[in-house]
Amino acid sequence: MKKLKISSSFNLHSYPKDNLKEYIREGFRFYKENGFEAIDFGTTLLDLSSDAWREQAEDVLKAYDEFGIRCEMGHLPFIAGISKDESVMQNFKDRVHRAIDAAAFLGIDYAVLHPNAANTPMRSYDPKAQYDSVMELLSPFAEHAHRVGLNLVLENMRVVPGLFHVHRFGQTPDEICDVADKLGMGICWDFGHANISGVKQSEALAYVGKRLKVIHVNDNVGIEDEHILPFTGNVDWRDAMHGLSLAEYEGLFNFELNLSRVPAAMRKVYAAYLIAAANELMAYIE
């Protein structure tokens, strides 16, 4: 398999967010100078409460030109389950619709969407009801994205471990593929989510196949969604990378990590580790 372009979510640099314009510019500078070839941009960084996002997005486009690197994928807002509060849901829907417009404005190739389903005890889990609920919520987003020419991808979910056996719609490849196929979406595969849910990565990715457009590379120990560095948890990376080969994946090699506690002085060290880890992991793709 050919070498994939390396990217990361837009939280690896440490420039303060107080000045969003400079935060964006310095972020692009950091990624370019440290060996990344693309960026995973979270649309929630923009002001999605109104059309104020447009001026902020213009700063992102200026950074494209200045640094020769762009946001090739991005993440849309998500919510944990379906709230019974109509005002909460309406606010969420409005934010997602503005985020779709922003992602299209930025020329993002693939925007990641969650099924937004909750953890449900297996004794009361109704797959048909869960499917219908997810379809009802996501269909208007899919229609909007189609109108503005934005490709959406649906991300696999994880369970929240507890004292009883639970299931969350979208944690298995058949569930997310059913919705994605119906709505004309691709798939985003989060290796950490699959690890927590006990899914065998290679078998799942073989099922996903050419639907796979985006990956979230992160590790954990199978309990919490820690988003830690590869090789610091217990994800079976050889099996996971074999899955990429089975799916004939050709997209970005993209990291999604929790870096909130990493000191600014160590960010370049982390970046160097990620570039090395990406090259090591890509050597396993066969």
N, C-alpha and C positions, 0 to 999 in steps of 0.2 A: 504493500500500500504506500502511496506517496505521502510525503511529510505534510502534516496538516498545519495550518497557520495557528499560532498560539495567541490566545486572548484571555482576558480576565474581566470580571465584574469591576465596576468603577469605584472600588473602595480600597485599592491597594496603596494609593498615595495618601499622604497625611496632611495636605494643605487644608487649613481651616475653611469651613463652609460659610463663615461670616460674610465673605465677599464671593457670591456664587460665580460671578464672571471669572474671577481669578482662580477660584477652585477648579472650574472646568478647564481653563487654559493650562494651569500647572499640572493638572491631572494628565492631560494629553501629553505634555512634555515628559512627565515621569514614565508613562507607558512607552513612548517612542524611544527614550534614552535607555530603557532597561530591557529592550529586546522583544517587546510584544508587537504583534502585527495587526491587531484589531482590538476593539473594546466592546464589552457587554455593558450597555448603558441602562440603568434603572430609570424609567420614566417618572417615578415618584420623586426624583431629585428636582423635577420641575414643579412649578406652581400649577396644579391641576384643578384648583378651585374656581378658576376662570380662564379666560384666554391669555392671561399673563404669561403662560408657558411659551408663547410665540417669540417674545423678545429674548427669553433665556435660551431657547433653541437656536436662535440666530448665533449666539455666542459659540454653541457647539459646532455649527457649520463653519464658522471662522476658524475654529481649531482644526477642523478637517484640512483646510487649505494651508494653515501654518505648519502643521506637523506631519502631513502626509499619512495620516492614520485615521480611520473612521469607526463609527459605531455600526458594526455589522449585525449585531443582535441586541436585543433589549428585553426588559421585563416589564410587564404591565402590572397595575395594582392587583392585589388579591385580598381576600377576606376569608376568615376561618368559618366555613359553614354558611348557612343561609339564615340571616337574622329575621326575627318576626317583626322587628321594628321597620316599618315601611320607609321612614325617613333615613335610616341607616342604609338600607338597600338602595334607595334612590340616589343618595350621595355617592355610594360606591359605583353605581352604574354610570353616573355622570363623569366620575373621575376616569373610569375605564374608557369611555367614549372619547374624552379629551386626550387620554394617553394614546389611543389608536391614531388620532389625528397627529399627535406629536411624533410618534414613531414613523409614520408615513412621511412627515415633513423632514425628518432627519435621514430619510433614505435607509432606514433599518431593514435588513433583509428578512429577519425572522423575529417576531415579538412573542414572548412566552406568556402563556395564560394558564392559570390553575383551574381545575374542575370546581374548586371552592366547595367541596363536600366535607362533611364533618365525620369524625370517628363515631361509629355506631356499634353497639353490642351485637355480636353475631346472632344472638337469639332473636333479635328484632330486625336484622338487616334484610331489607327488601331491595334486591338489585334493580328491579323494574322501576320502583319509585325513585331510587337514587338516580338512575339514568334519566328519567323524565325530568327531575328537578334540575340536573346539570344541563340538559338540553334546553330547557326553558330559559335558564339564565344566560347561557353562552350564545344561543342562536342570534340574538340581536347584535352581539359583538362581532360574530363571524360575518354577518351581513354588512355591517359598517366597514369592517376591514376589507372586504371584497370590493366595496364601492370605491375606497381610496387606494386600492392596490397594495395593501399590506398583507404579508404572509403571516398567519398565526400558527403557533405550535403549542400543543397541549402537554403539560408536564406531568410525569408520574408522581404520585403522592406517597406519603408514608403514614404509618399508624403512630399513635402516641401510646407507648407501653403503659399498661396499668394492671390492675388486679383481675380484670376480666378480659376475655377474648373479644377483640373488636376488629372491625374492617372499615376501611375508608375507600369510598368509590374513587377509582383511579390509581390504586396502588398496584394493580396487576395490569400487564400489557394489553390483555384482551379488552378490559374496560376502557382504557384511554383510547385504544385504537378504534373501538366501536364509535365513540363520540367524534374522534378526529375524522374518521372516514365519512361520517354523516355530514359533518360541517365543513369538509374540504380543508382540514388542517393537517400539518405535520405533527411530529412528536419531538418533545424535549425529554431526554433521559437524564435523571439525576441519580448518580451512582450511590450517593449517601442515602437517599430515600429508599432505594431498592435494598440496600444493605440492612436498614432498620426493619424493613418489611419481610426480610427473609427470602427475597426473590433471587433466584439464580440468574445472574446478570447475562451470561452468554445465551441461555435459553430464551430469556425475555427479549433480548435484542435480536435474536434470530427471528422471533415472532414479529417484532416491530418492522424489521427489514428496511426497505427503502423509504419508509415513512420518516425515518430518523433524520432530523435536520439540525438539531442542537443538542449539546451535552453540557451538563453541569458536573465538573470534576471536583469532588471533595471527599473527605474520609470521615469516619466516625468509628465507634466501637460497637455499633449495633443497638444502642439504647436511645441516645439523644441525637438530634440533628445538629451536630457540633460544627460542621463545615470546617474541618481542620485539614492540614496539609496532607497530600497523598503520602502513604507509607507511615503515617503516625497513628492510624487506626487499624481496623481489621478487614477492610474491603479486600476481596480477592482480586487484585488488579490484573493478574494474568488472565483470569477468567473474564473479567470485565472488558479488557482490551480484545480478547478473542471475540467477544460479542460485537465489538465495533467492526471487526473483520467480517463476521457473518452478515452484518447489516449493510456491508459495503459503504460504510460511512465516509463522507467526503467533506464534511463541514469543518467548523472551527474546533480546535482543541481548547476548550474554554473552562477556566477555573471559576468556581463560585465559593468564596471562602469567608469565614468570620474573622476579620482582622481588627476588630474594634479595640483590642487591648495591646496591639503590637506597637511599641514605641516608634516614633518617627525615625530615630537613628537606625532602626533595624529594617525599615521598609525595603531598602535596596538589597539587603541580604535575603529577605523573603522573595523578592522578585527574582534574584539569581537562582534561588532554590527551585522556584516554580518553572523557570526555563529549563533547568537541568532535569526536573521531575517529568516535565512534558516530553522531553526527548527520550528519557528512559522508558516512560510508559508507551510512547509510540513505537519503540523498538519491540514491544510485546505484541503489536498488532500483526497477526498472521492467521 
